[in-house]
């Protein structure tokens, strides 16, 4: 049997609470030669933080023992072991706690634990080992600083409780603070242990949900020197300006040393409660690397009377050493185990900065309140202590603990055995004297509503490098409105190119994933950030083309009127009277209407203008061709009448000529009425021809109706052309049939070429082509039929005689 391991601090009581704390941080291992009994482990280098927790535990137990209400007739004792930060020493302490310090050969195990609860361990991995060892015996373990989410699994750790929140909340808070400041490109480094691996895993999952990209995620253990160098090179070569460090204080110290050696500065470090306020991080070179760091820390709570207790009462009542040689001015310790602790006897300046000590205080009181309920303690009546309490009963009682500590904090355990998450957000700042301060700049409280749980005062933050301006950490700059994000192949989603939106599409917000299609009657502006109403295009009176066509229309009207006036003045001359002057004047009138009807095609199409333009065009041209046809027939009849015995002119006299014109025109009128009744033309917005503008045009309504109108005009024109062609060789000095033939030839040529030009012309040019065809054919009729007569009347008056016209001179 080995030598018994005795606690560093102990006190007897009715109920015993154990504790395993890293009071020292270095362990001296003796050589294992297996030739003699192993010596007890030797520890050195006092860990001030855990020593304060020892003092806080004893302070709380003393308060409880003096409390006449909580456990009035029951005393609490304690056994506190030093783990020296070693798993080996921790296991040895665990076995000593469960079995007692001494056992002799042949003794029978009584089956009961000598302790009722264990406070510890400080670190998550050590707490996992402790709880796995004690879990079979259902001894409650209450940790004050083990935050690993793995300990929330009640299936594997049913008897583990914590007076600190799970890292689940801290990991989420880390992701929130990164998102809050708009950092979408971060690096991540964590300790390669339960604490770091579980915490980082939660953080990485939350970042995916929040759209934050992690450039790299690396980890190392405190003993892995080569791996640490690889981690530092990864950080150094990365482009992320923000680093999330989910490390214990030991790994963070190692990382800080390497970053200082390689002069890696200017990084915005986001830290966790394990190191962000650790005094061991404050070195002459640390602020150069970690200045401006942000992180979450356990709240500082001042426990009244503790600062005085650590200076006097602790050393007088709880410190297990006695002075010898009273006459000597120098004191010696009865045991070398406590010699290095004595130097702290007159020091308490660190007490206000202790953040975890209050969690130990809460843990001790949680055990006391569970015992209060188990012993059914009542004021003035005391506690019923005539029965034995088993550790598993304490476990069940702890689940129902709910009390308010004297510093005002409510203490209770949730379904995972942890307390509610409450963190301070601290910022590394440097005072004017060069000292490093951990300035609170916000808080995170999971017990508050979501919109109030996370508060930051950004105005008080000093950023990395001592700058007042928040650093940027993005893989790609934001895409402005008018562009969309296109992911870069093989890279995280935060790395993208900004692609301009296509024509007709817009994005009106920054970092848009997709461009939106503009509504049908809208089109994107030049910046592609707003949908504008499409420009409406039609042939208007104000544009050059419209003005030119308008001018030629009026010119045609004027020219026709001039010819009509001249003919009217010369109505008694042979050349005017020849071939029915009445039809000539009616033809001039119809030509005037043809020129004027072209004006209905110019301007914004309306319901009435669409119906008017096509019907006016159809009727006026039929009237015009009917007059020409009548004149052609008159020519033929006139020469037939010169034959002996012919009475043909009586069959096609002036009355018949009028009736033919009216009849031919009436047919077209009926066609137009039928067209307007069945399916009239109407204004139509053509959105298909151009993407960026609307063509406002007149839809034909019924294609058959329009075809019938054009077909009827074409039929009359062809008939007129054939008759005129047959009459062209008749003897006469002024055979009008020749001019009619030529005019019909021009007319037909114009309208035959009109069809392909009309079909292929875009937008308003379609209307322009139709107007051009109307004007060209009208000018063709006017000039071919009336220009020769006009010329003779004005320039060859000697030929304006009956003999010359009859061809007898």
DANOR-V274015 format. One record per run of one state. SS is the DSSP state (A for helix, B for strand, O for the rest). FROM is the first residue (numbers start at 1). LEN is the number of residues. If there is no record, write none. Layout:
# DANOR-V274015
SS:FROM:LEN
SS:FROM:LEN
This chain:
# DANOR-V274015
O:1:8
B:9:3
O:12:3
B:15:7
O:22:2
B:24:5
O:29:13
B:42:5
O:47:1
A:48:19
O:67:9
B:76:7
O:83:4
A:87:13
O:100:17
B:117:3
O:120:4
A:124:14
O:138:2
B:140:4
O:144:5
A:149:4
O:153:7
B:160:3
O:163:4
A:167:14
O:181:4
B:185:7
O:192:2
A:194:17
O:211:2
B:213:8
O:221:4
A:225:13
O:238:4
B:242:5
O:247:2
A:249:13
O:262:6
B:268:4
O:272:7
A:279:3
O:282:4
A:286:5
O:291:3
B:294:5
O:299:7
A:306:4
O:310:3
A:313:6
O:319:17
A:336:9
O:345:6
A:351:3
O:354:3
A:357:18
O:375:3
B:378:1
O:379:3
B:382:1
O:383:8
A:391:9
O:400:2
B:402:3
O:405:5
B:410:3
O:413:9
B:422:9
O:431:5
B:436:10
O:446:8
B:454:3
O:457:1
A:458:3
O:461:2
B:463:1
A:464:3
B:467:1
O:468:15
B:483:5
O:488:8
B:496:5
O:501:4
B:505:2
O:507:9
B:516:2
O:518:4
B:522:3
O:525:6
B:531:3
O:534:1
B:535:3
O:538:6
A:544:26
O:570:4
A:574:4
O:578:3
A:581:21
O:602:5
A:607:35
O:642:6
A:648:4
O:652:2
A:654:26
O:680:2
B:682:5
O:687:6
B:693:7
O:700:3
A:703:25
O:728:8
A:736:25
O:761:3
A:764:32
O:796:1
A:797:3
O:800:2
A:802:5
O:807:3
